[in-house]
C-alpha cells in the first residue's frame, strides 16, 4: 500500500479520521477522506519517480487552485513574483512554502527540497471538505477542512510536509515501523525549526506544537502533536485522546498507520526537544 522509499505522507494521522468516522454525523465525510487518501497513495508511487527540476539557485513557487475538485494540479493562480492573490489559502501556501525554502537555503545552503531546484508547487482547495494536507512526491496538496481549519493556516504544516520531500531525496527512510516514525519525527523537527527561525525564537520561547491553530473551536486540544509533552496535545470526544508515547516504555506495537508512524514519532520528538532545551539557543 505504501512505496517503502517514497511514502505518501499526510499531516493528519489516520486514527483521527477513523475516530471521526464513528460519528454518524461525520461518518460519510471521514470515510470519503480515507478513501481519497488511499487513492492518492497510489498516485504518489508514480509521481515520486518523475523529477521536476527548476533553475539552480532560484526560489520558484507556483500555486494552483483545484476549485474543490480532485483535479491536479488545478488552475494556476500565482507564480513566483506574481501579484498577490485575494485568496487567503493561496497566499498562505505561497508565503509558507517560501519560508521553508528560505530556511533550507540560508541555514543549509540547500536548493529546494531535492537540492536540485525543485519548483515548490502547491494546490489549494482540493476536493470538498477534505480534512488533510499531503506531499505526493512532487507537490503539496491542501484541503479546506471541515472539522479543521484550512490546512494552509499553519506554517508548520507546510514545513512538515515539504520536509518529507527532503527525507525522500536524502535518507529514504522506509515509511513503516520505527523507521517510519523517525521519518515523521524528522518532519516535525524541521517544521519546528522553520517556525522558530521564521519567528526568531530561541528554543525556550518556542511552543513545540505541531499544527497549533489547526483545530476549530469544536475540538478540545492545542494541536495535532506536542514535541515537549507527547500524548497531551488533545483530548476530545470526537477525535479521541492523543496516543503518542514520550519514550520507548510506551512504544505502540500496531499494524495501523504503517506501524504507528504518527504515534511513535513522539519518542524521537521528545528526545529532540530535550536536547534542544539542553543546548539552548
Secondary structure in CASP SS format (residue, H / E / C, confidence):
PFRMAT SS
TARGET T0000
AUTHOR 0000-0000-0000
METHOD secondary structure of the structure
MODEL  1
X C 1.00
X C 1.00
X C 1.00
X C 1.00
X C 1.00
X C 1.00
X C 1.00
X C 1.00
X E 1.00
X E 1.00
X C 1.00
X C 1.00
X C 1.00
X H 1.00
X H 1.00
X H 1.00
X H 1.00
X H 1.00
X H 1.00
X H 1.00
X C 1.00
X C 1.00
X C 1.00
X C 1.00
X C 1.00
X C 1.00
X H 1.00
X H 1.00
X H 1.00
X H 1.00
X H 1.00
X H 1.00
X H 1.00
X H 1.00
X H 1.00
X H 1.00
X H 1.00
X H 1.00
X H 1.00
X H 1.00
X H 1.00
X H 1.00
X H 1.00
X H 1.00
X H 1.00
X H 1.00
X H 1.00
X C 1.00
X C 1.00
X C 1.00
X C 1.00
X C 1.00
X C 1.00
X C 1.00
X C 1.00
X C 1.00
X C 1.00
X C 1.00
X C 1.00
X C 1.00
X E 1.00
X E 1.00
X E 1.00
X E 1.00
X E 1.00
X C 1.00
X C 1.00
X C 1.00
X C 1.00
X C 1.00
X C 1.00
X C 1.00
X C 1.00
X C 1.00
X E 1.00
X E 1.00
X E 1.00
X E 1.00
X E 1.00
X C 1.00
X C 1.00
X C 1.00
X C 1.00
X C 1.00
X C 1.00
X C 1.00
X C 1.00
X H 1.00
X H 1.00
X H 1.00
X H 1.00
X H 1.00
X H 1.00
X H 1.00
X H 1.00
X H 1.00
X H 1.00
X H 1.00
X H 1.00
X H 1.00
X H 1.00
X H 1.00
X H 1.00
X H 1.00
X H 1.00
X H 1.00
X H 1.00
X H 1.00
X C 1.00
X C 1.00
X C 1.00
X C 1.00
X C 1.00
X C 1.00
X C 1.00
X C 1.00
X C 1.00
X C 1.00
X C 1.00
X E 1.00
X E 1.00
X E 1.00
X E 1.00
X E 1.00
X C 1.00
X C 1.00
X C 1.00
X C 1.00
X C 1.00
X C 1.00
X C 1.00
X C 1.00
X E 1.00
X E 1.00
X E 1.00
X C 1.00
X C 1.00
X C 1.00
X E 1.00
X E 1.00
X E 1.00
X E 1.00
X C 1.00
X C 1.00
X C 1.00
X C 1.00
X C 1.00
X E 1.00
X C 1.00
X C 1.00
X C 1.00
X C 1.00
X C 1.00
X C 1.00
X H 1.00
X H 1.00
X H 1.00
X H 1.00
X H 1.00
X H 1.00
X H 1.00
X H 1.00
X H 1.00
X H 1.00
X H 1.00
X H 1.00
X H 1.00
X H 1.00
X H 1.00
X C 1.00
X C 1.00
X C 1.00
X C 1.00
X C 1.00
X C 1.00
X C 1.00
X H 1.00
X H 1.00
X H 1.00
X H 1.00
X H 1.00
X H 1.00
X H 1.00
X H 1.00
X H 1.00
X H 1.00
X H 1.00
X H 1.00
X H 1.00
X H 1.00
X H 1.00
X H 1.00
X H 1.00
X H 1.00
X H 1.00
X H 1.00
X H 1.00
X H 1.00
X H 1.00
X C 1.00
X C 1.00
X C 1.00
X H 1.00
X H 1.00
X H 1.00
X C 1.00
X C 1.00
X C 1.00
X E 1.00
X E 1.00
X C 1.00
X C 1.00
X C 1.00
X C 1.00
X E 1.00
X C 1.00
X C 1.00
X C 1.00
X C 1.00
X C 1.00
X E 1.00
X C 1.00
X C 1.00
X C 1.00
X E 1.00
X E 1.00
X C 1.00
X C 1.00
X C 1.00
X C 1.00
X C 1.00
X C 1.00
X C 1.00
X E 1.00
X E 1.00
X E 1.00
X C 1.00
X C 1.00
X C 1.00
X E 1.00
X E 1.00
X C 1.00
X C 1.00
X C 1.00
X C 1.00
X C 1.00
X C 1.00
X H 1.00
X H 1.00
X H 1.00
X C 1.00
X C 1.00
X C 1.00
X C 1.00
X C 1.00
X C 1.00
X H 1.00
X H 1.00
X H 1.00
X H 1.00
X C 1.00
X C 1.00
X C 1.00
X C 1.00
X H 1.00
X H 1.00
X H 1.00
X H 1.00
X H 1.00
X H 1.00
X H 1.00
X H 1.00
X H 1.00
X H 1.00
X H 1.00
X H 1.00
X H 1.00
X H 1.00
X H 1.00
X C 1.00
X C 1.00
END
